[in-house]
Amino acid sequence: MRLFSVALFFVCYLARAFDPATQDDSLALVRHFKKPTEPLKPFVDGAIAPNVGETITLMGGTDVYQMHETCEFEISLHFWFPDKNLRFRNVSWPADTVYRQQRPMFFYTVKGDNREGSVPDQREKLEPGIFVLRFGRMESLDGLDRLDEFEKAYGRLLDALMEISPRISLLRPVPFSKEGPAGTFADERNSVLAKYTESIQKLADSRGILLSIDMSGFREAIRGVSVDSNLHARIREKNKLWLQYYRPTNWAFLFGDRQHVPSSRDHKNTEHRWFVEELEKIPPLIEKADEAIWKEVQR
């Protein structure tokens, strides 16, 4: 009987987790944004031209997630556009692909847990601006047999994002290195990756989307300025704050499916959601961190 109860619990849990009314991780990235009050204008003349104060959102898999630490892309655009006061928000998670972006239950969903005392995700969604995506490297490891599926999935993601903002730029996947224990597979893998890159070019051309250079070009662009330790430190501090807000720990107790338990609430006043209040203190800190970055760039 106990074994049956445990099995029933997990069946119910999985049913809730994959309820399409509350969770669709095939396009989870789209849930992070709210539509603009006025339509945004696409890029012209084949070049990124940010507006003042515009938010640049980074999307991709593990390598894009690691931009939180390296900051190369962010530094380069700040120095290319020092007077634009740009905001960068990285919404990628490790293992994100064009097929699926796994997120916790009720993450940026309008409908939350229906149990008493629970509230839906109350965080402010991102204002649309420029979307920068880099997918294809990890997906190419599936081989050419899945290339058509990759193109269709990436196309669905781009079409969904274009309904929010047409200001999209795609980064070419970085080739596989010939160094290290997997170096012997580099030539074969890069041959397949080249086909995936051609598919990405096709997607960009058919939608009027920019296809930007790979990261090696950005490294050259910031040569001589990437050693600015003050700027790098300020960007990393901002990114740390953003991660605390965007990917808070103990999500289930914040806006997930554990809000109803005592440990989700103040031990003296069970109506007091202290965790939610702590999270609401972070956006002003992120804004101050952005301002510190702009001052550093314009020095």
C-alpha positions as CSV (number, residue, x, y, z in Angstrom):
1,M,0.0,0.0,0.0
2,R,2.8,2.4,0.9
3,L,4.5,1.6,-2.5
4,F,1.3,2.4,-4.3
5,S,0.9,5.7,-2.5
6,V,4.5,6.7,-3.4
7,A,3.9,5.7,-7.1
8,L,0.6,7.7,-7.1
9,F,2.4,10.8,-5.7
10,F,4.9,10.8,-8.5
11,V,2.3,10.2,-11.2
12,C,0.3,13.2,-9.9
13,Y,3.5,15.3,-9.6
14,L,4.5,14.5,-13.2
15,A,1.0,15.2,-14.4
16,R,1.2,18.7,-12.8
17,A,4.7,19.3,-14.1
18,F,3.8,18.6,-17.7
19,D,0.3,20.2,-17.6
20,P,0.3,22.3,-20.8
21,A,-1.9,24.8,-19.1
22,T,0.8,25.7,-16.7
23,Q,4.1,24.6,-18.4
24,D,5.4,24.5,-21.9
25,D,9.2,24.1,-22.0
26,S,9.4,23.7,-25.7
27,L,9.3,27.5,-25.9
28,A,10.1,28.4,-22.3
29,L,12.3,31.3,-23.4
30,V,9.3,33.2,-24.7
31,R,7.6,33.3,-21.3
32,H,10.3,35.7,-20.0
33,F,9.0,38.7,-22.0
34,K,6.1,41.0,-22.2
35,K,4.9,42.5,-25.5
36,P,5.8,46.2,-26.1
37,T,3.1,48.8,-26.1
38,E,4.3,49.9,-29.6
39,P,5.8,47.6,-32.2
40,L,9.6,47.7,-32.3
41,K,11.5,48.5,-35.5
42,P,13.8,45.9,-37.1
43,F,17.4,46.6,-37.8
44,V,18.3,48.3,-41.0
45,D,21.5,48.2,-43.1
46,G,22.4,44.8,-41.7
47,A,23.9,46.0,-38.5
48,I,23.0,46.1,-34.8
49,A,22.0,49.6,-33.8
50,P,20.9,49.7,-30.2
51,N,18.5,52.3,-28.8
52,V,19.5,54.2,-25.7
53,G,18.7,52.1,-22.6
54,E,17.8,49.1,-24.6
55,T,17.9,45.6,-23.1
56,I,19.9,43.0,-24.9
57,T,18.8,39.5,-24.0
58,L,21.2,36.6,-24.4
59,M,19.8,33.1,-25.1
60,G,21.5,29.8,-25.8
61,G,22.9,26.7,-24.1
62,T,25.8,26.2,-21.7
63,D,28.3,28.3,-23.6
64,V,26.0,31.3,-23.5
65,Y,25.2,30.8,-19.9
66,Q,28.9,31.0,-19.2
67,M,28.9,34.5,-20.6
68,H,27.9,35.5,-17.0
69,E,31.5,34.9,-16.1
70,T,33.5,35.7,-19.2
71,C,31.6,39.0,-19.9
72,E,33.4,39.3,-23.3
73,F,30.3,39.9,-25.4
74,E,28.9,42.4,-22.9
75,I,32.2,44.3,-22.7
76,S,32.5,44.5,-26.4
77,L,29.1,46.0,-27.0
78,H,29.5,48.5,-24.2
79,F,32.7,49.8,-25.9
80,W,31.1,49.8,-29.3
81,F,28.2,51.8,-28.0
82,P,29.5,53.6,-24.9
83,D,26.7,56.2,-24.9
84,K,23.8,53.9,-25.2
85,N,23.5,52.7,-21.5
86,L,22.8,49.2,-22.5
87,R,21.3,46.6,-20.2
88,F,22.3,42.9,-20.6
89,R,20.2,40.1,-19.3
90,N,21.2,36.5,-19.8
91,V,18.2,34.1,-19.6
92,S,20.0,31.0,-20.8
93,W,20.4,27.9,-18.6
94,P,22.9,25.1,-19.0
95,A,21.6,22.4,-21.4
96,D,19.1,24.8,-23.1
97,T,18.5,23.7,-26.7
98,V,16.2,24.9,-29.5
99,Y,14.0,21.8,-28.7
100,R,13.5,22.5,-25.1
101,Q,14.4,25.0,-22.3
102,Q,13.6,23.2,-19.1
103,R,12.3,25.4,-16.3
104,P,10.9,24.9,-12.8
105,M,7.2,24.4,-12.4
106,F,5.3,27.7,-12.7
107,F,8.4,29.6,-13.8
108,Y,7.2,32.8,-15.4
109,T,3.7,31.5,-15.9
110,V,0.5,33.4,-15.3
111,K,-1.2,30.4,-13.7
112,G,0.5,29.2,-10.5
113,D,-0.1,26.6,-7.9
114,N,-3.8,26.4,-7.0
115,R,-3.3,25.5,-3.3
116,E,-4.4,28.0,-0.6
117,G,-1.8,30.7,0.1
118,S,0.1,30.2,-3.1
119,V,0.6,33.0,-5.6
120,P,1.8,33.0,-9.2
121,D,5.2,34.2,-10.3
122,Q,5.1,37.9,-9.5
123,R,8.4,39.0,-11.1
124,E,8.5,41.7,-13.6
125,K,8.9,40.3,-17.1
126,L,11.6,41.7,-19.3
127,E,10.9,44.6,-21.7
128,P,11.6,43.5,-25.2
129,G,14.6,44.9,-27.0
130,I,17.4,43.1,-28.8
131,F,17.5,39.3,-28.7
132,V,20.9,37.6,-29.2
133,L,20.8,33.8,-29.7
134,R,23.4,31.2,-30.2
135,F,22.3,27.6,-30.7
136,G,23.5,24.8,-32.9
137,R,26.8,23.6,-31.4
138,M,25.4,21.1,-29.0
139,E,22.5,20.2,-31.2
140,S,24.9,19.3,-34.0
141,L,26.2,16.4,-31.9
142,D,22.9,14.7,-32.8
143,G,24.3,14.4,-36.4
144,L,22.8,15.2,-39.8
145,D,19.8,13.0,-39.2
146,R,18.3,15.6,-37.0
147,L,19.2,18.7,-39.0
148,D,15.7,19.2,-40.4
149,E,14.2,18.9,-36.9
150,F,16.7,21.4,-35.7
151,E,15.8,23.9,-38.4
152,K,12.1,23.6,-37.7
153,A,12.5,23.9,-33.9
154,Y,14.8,26.9,-34.2
155,G,12.4,28.5,-36.7
156,R,9.5,28.1,-34.2
157,L,11.5,29.8,-31.5
158,L,12.5,32.7,-33.8
159,D,9.0,33.2,-35.0
160,A,7.7,33.3,-31.5
161,L,10.3,35.8,-30.5
162,M,9.7,37.9,-33.6
163,E,6.1,38.5,-32.4
164,I,7.7,40.3,-29.4
165,S,10.6,42.0,-31.1
166,P,12.0,41.8,-34.7
167,R,15.4,43.0,-33.4
168,I,17.1,39.7,-33.4
169,S,20.8,38.7,-34.0
170,L,22.1,35.1,-34.2
171,L,25.6,34.2,-33.3
172,R,27.4,31.6,-35.3
173,P,28.2,28.4,-33.2
174,V,31.8,28.2,-32.1
175,P,33.7,25.4,-33.8
176,F,34.9,22.4,-31.8
177,S,38.4,22.6,-30.5
178,K,41.2,20.3,-31.7
179,E,42.7,20.5,-28.2
180,G,42.0,18.2,-25.3
181,P,40.8,14.6,-25.1
182,A,38.0,15.1,-27.7
183,G,40.3,16.9,-30.2
184,T,40.5,13.8,-32.4
185,F,36.7,14.2,-33.1
186,A,37.0,17.9,-34.0
187,D,37.2,17.6,-37.8
188,E,34.3,15.3,-38.0
189,R,32.2,17.3,-35.6
190,N,33.0,20.6,-37.3
191,S,32.0,19.1,-40.7
192,V,28.5,18.4,-39.3
193,L,28.5,21.8,-37.5
194,A,29.1,23.5,-40.8
195,K,25.8,22.1,-42.1
196,Y,24.0,23.3,-39.0
197,T,25.5,26.7,-39.5
198,E,24.3,26.8,-43.1
199,S,20.8,26.0,-41.7
200,I,21.1,28.9,-39.3
201,Q,22.1,31.2,-42.2
202,K,19.0,30.0,-44.1
203,L,16.8,30.8,-41.1
204,A,18.3,34.3,-40.7
205,D,18.0,35.1,-44.4
206,S,14.4,33.9,-44.7
207,R,13.4,36.1,-41.7
208,G,15.5,39.2,-42.3
209,I,17.4,38.4,-39.1
210,L,21.1,39.4,-38.6
211,L,23.7,36.6,-38.5
212,S,26.6,37.9,-36.5
213,I,30.2,36.8,-36.3
214,D,31.4,34.2,-33.9
215,M,32.9,34.9,-30.6
216,S,36.5,35.1,-31.9
217,G,35.5,38.3,-33.6
218,F,34.3,39.8,-30.3
219,R,37.5,38.8,-28.6
220,E,39.4,40.8,-31.2
221,A,37.0,43.7,-30.7
222,I,37.8,44.0,-27.0
223,R,41.5,43.4,-27.2
224,G,43.2,46.0,-25.0
225,V,40.0,46.7,-23.0
226,S,39.1,43.3,-21.7
227,V,41.8,43.7,-19.1
228,D,39.9,46.5,-17.4
229,S,39.4,44.7,-14.1
230,N,37.0,47.4,-12.7
231,L,34.6,47.0,-15.6
232,H,34.8,43.3,-15.5
233,A,34.2,43.2,-11.8
234,R,31.2,45.5,-12.1
235,I,29.6,43.4,-14.8
236,R,30.1,40.2,-12.9
237,E,28.5,41.8,-9.8
238,K,25.5,42.8,-11.9
239,N,25.3,39.4,-13.4
240,K,25.4,37.8,-10.0
241,L,22.5,40.0,-8.9
242,W,20.6,39.1,-12.0
243,L,21.1,35.4,-11.4
244,Q,19.8,35.8,-7.9
245,Y,16.6,37.4,-9.2
246,Y,16.2,35.3,-12.4
247,R,17.2,32.0,-11.0
248,P,16.5,32.2,-7.3
249,T,17.4,29.3,-5.0
250,N,14.6,27.2,-3.5
251,W,12.2,28.1,-6.3
252,A,9.6,25.6,-5.1
253,F,9.2,27.6,-1.9
254,L,9.1,31.0,-3.7
255,F,6.6,30.7,-6.5
256,G,6.6,26.9,-7.1
257,D,4.7,24.0,-5.6
258,R,6.0,24.3,-2.0
259,Q,4.5,27.6,-1.1
260,H,1.9,26.1,1.2
261,V,4.4,24.4,3.6
262,P,5.5,26.1,6.9
263,S,9.1,26.5,5.8
264,S,8.0,28.8,3.0
265,R,6.7,31.3,5.5
266,D,7.7,33.3,8.5
267,H,7.8,31.1,11.6
268,K,5.9,33.7,13.7
269,N,3.4,34.9,11.1
270,T,2.5,32.3,8.5
271,E,0.9,35.0,6.3
272,H,4.2,36.7,5.9
273,R,6.1,35.6,2.7
274,W,9.6,36.9,3.7
275,F,11.2,35.1,0.7
276,V,9.1,37.0,-1.8
277,E,10.0,40.3,0.0
278,E,13.7,39.5,-0.2
279,L,13.5,38.9,-3.9
280,E,11.8,42.2,-4.5
281,K,14.8,44.0,-3.1
282,I,17.0,42.8,-5.9
283,P,15.8,44.8,-9.0
284,P,16.8,48.2,-7.5
285,L,20.3,46.7,-6.8
286,I,20.5,45.6,-10.4
287,E,19.6,49.1,-11.7
288,K,22.4,50.6,-9.5
289,A,24.8,48.0,-10.8
290,D,23.9,48.9,-14.4
291,E,24.5,52.6,-13.6
292,A,27.9,51.8,-12.2
293,I,28.8,49.9,-15.4
294,W,27.8,52.9,-17.6
295,K,29.9,55.2,-15.5
296,E,32.9,52.9,-15.9
297,V,32.4,52.6,-19.7
298,Q,32.2,56.3,-20.1
299,R,35.3,57.2,-18.0
